[in-house]
Amino acid sequence: MPKIEGLKWEIRDTTEEDIPVIMDLCYQLSVYEKLEFKGTEELYRKYGFSEDKIYDCMLVENKGDIGPEYLAVALFYYTFSTFEAKPTLWLEDIFVPEEYRGNGIGTALLKKLCQIAVEKDCGRVEWTVIDWNEPSRQFYFSLGAKAMDEWTTFRMMPEAFKKLAES
């Protein structure tokens, strides 16, 4: 993607009022990744801005005259590594719309996430990438990330985990 001259932005934490923006950017990511988007304002509010909070989120707010009001989103939370005996910052999703990639926005967001990981004394920063998303894979490799090809992600959907829970 070509660099956009004069593009200015600021990374900031989100507030409850940002839920529609968060959802819009996450919806755009779901379209890009060809996945169904099931998010609702109620669910984003419950899990991001209530006593049941389990995720944090940052937005890249456009401070210039070019482009939309928001240029990117990163949604993350913490897990615990039994081997490192430290928290892991888990990046659930990061999304920069295609027309704004190549302008340093994704790198700036990842840098901010890494600063948070350092502050929280995390042992790792981890995320997943769809195998066919070669541009993103190459971007992450260029930043020093390593693919965990020897690990397989497993997932249970509600039908399966409810069946097991009730057995």
C-alpha positions in Angstrom: 0.0 0.0 0.0 1.3 3.5 -0.8 2.1 5.8 2.1 -0.5 8.5 2.6 1.2 11.9 3.1 -0.1 14.0 6.0 -1.8 11.0 7.8 -1.8 11.7 11.6 -3.2 9.6 14.3 -3.3 9.0 18.1 -3.6 5.7 19.9 -6.0 5.7 22.8 -7.8 3.4 25.2 -11.5 3.0 24.4 -14.5 4.1 26.4 -18.0 2.6 26.4 -19.1 5.3 23.9 -16.6 3.7 21.4 -18.5 0.4 21.2 -20.1 1.2 17.8 -16.6 2.1 16.4 -15.0 -1.1 17.9 -17.8 -3.2 16.4 -17.6 -1.5 13.0 -13.8 -2.2 12.8 -14.2 -5.8 14.1 -17.0 -6.3 11.6 -14.7 -5.1 8.8 -12.1 -7.6 10.0 -14.7 -10.4 9.9 -15.5 -9.5 6.3 -11.8 -9.5 5.4 -11.3 -12.9 7.1 -14.5 -14.3 5.7 -15.9 -15.1 9.2 -19.4 -14.6 10.7 -19.7 -11.5 13.0 -22.1 -12.2 15.9 -21.2 -9.1 18.0 -23.8 -7.0 19.7 -23.5 -3.7 21.6 -24.7 -5.5 24.7 -22.0 -8.2 24.5 -19.2 -5.7 23.8 -20.5 -3.6 26.7 -20.8 -6.6 29.1 -17.3 -8.0 28.4 -15.4 -4.7 27.9 -17.0 -2.1 30.1 -18.8 -3.8 33.0 -18.0 -5.7 36.2 -17.7 -8.8 33.9 -14.9 -7.1 31.9 -12.5 -9.5 30.3 -11.0 -7.5 27.4 -9.2 -4.2 26.8 -9.2 -2.3 23.6 -7.4 0.5 21.8 -8.4 2.6 18.9 -6.3 4.6 16.5 -8.0 7.9 16.2 -7.4 10.0 13.0 -6.1 13.4 13.9 -5.7 14.6 10.3 -7.9 15.7 7.5 -7.5 12.5 5.4 -9.6 9.4 5.9 -12.2 8.2 8.4 -12.4 9.2 12.1 -10.8 5.9 13.2 -8.0 4.0 11.5 -7.5 0.8 13.5 -8.5 -1.3 16.5 -6.7 -3.7 18.8 -8.6 -5.9 21.2 -6.6 -7.8 23.8 -6.7 -9.6 27.2 -4.4 -11.6 29.5 -3.9 -15.3 30.0 -1.4 -17.0 32.2 1.5 -19.1 31.0 2.1 -22.1 33.3 5.6 -22.5 31.8 6.7 -18.9 32.1 4.7 -18.4 35.3 3.8 -14.9 34.0 0.9 -13.3 32.2 0.6 -13.4 28.5 -0.8 -10.5 26.6 -3.1 -12.2 24.1 -3.9 -10.0 21.1 -7.3 -11.3 20.0 -7.6 -9.0 17.0 -5.8 -6.1 15.4 -7.3 -4.5 12.3 -6.1 -1.7 10.0 -8.3 -1.2 6.9 -6.5 -2.2 3.8 -6.3 1.3 2.3 -4.4 2.5 5.4 -1.9 -0.3 5.7 1.8 0.5 5.1 1.6 3.8 7.0 3.0 2.5 10.3 -0.4 2.3 12.1 -0.2 -1.5 12.8 3.5 -1.2 13.9 2.5 1.6 16.3 -0.3 -0.4 17.7 1.9 -3.4 18.2 4.6 -1.2 19.8 2.0 0.1 22.3 0.9 -3.4 23.1 4.5 -4.5 23.6 5.0 -1.5 26.0 1.9 -2.7 27.9 3.3 -6.2 28.0 6.6 -4.8 29.4 4.8 -2.8 32.1 2.7 -5.9 33.1 5.8 -8.1 33.2 4.3 -10.4 30.6 6.3 -13.5 29.6 4.9 -13.4 26.1 2.7 -11.6 23.6 0.7 -14.0 21.4 -1.9 -14.1 18.7 -3.2 -16.2 15.8 -3.2 -15.4 12.1 -5.2 -17.2 9.5 -2.8 -19.3 7.4 -3.8 -17.7 4.1 -3.1 -14.2 5.3 0.4 -14.0 4.0 0.7 -10.2 4.1 0.0 -10.2 7.8 2.3 -13.2 8.4 5.1 -11.4 6.6 4.4 -8.2 8.5 4.6 -10.0 11.9 7.8 -11.9 10.9 9.4 -8.5 10.0 8.8 -7.4 13.6 10.5 -10.4 15.1 7.5 -12.6 15.7 7.8 -16.3 15.2 5.1 -18.7 14.0 4.3 -21.6 16.4 3.8 -24.1 13.6 4.3 -27.1 15.9 1.2 -26.1 17.9 -2.4 -26.7 16.8 -5.2 -24.4 18.1 -8.2 -26.4 19.2 -11.7 -24.9 19.6 -14.9 -26.2 21.1 -18.1 -24.4 20.1 -21.1 -24.2 22.5 -22.7 -27.4 21.3 -19.6 -29.4 22.1 -18.6 -27.8 25.4 -22.2 -27.8 26.7 -22.4 -31.5 25.8 -19.2 -32.2 27.7 -20.2 -30.0 30.6 -23.4 -31.9 31.0 -22.0 -35.4 30.7 
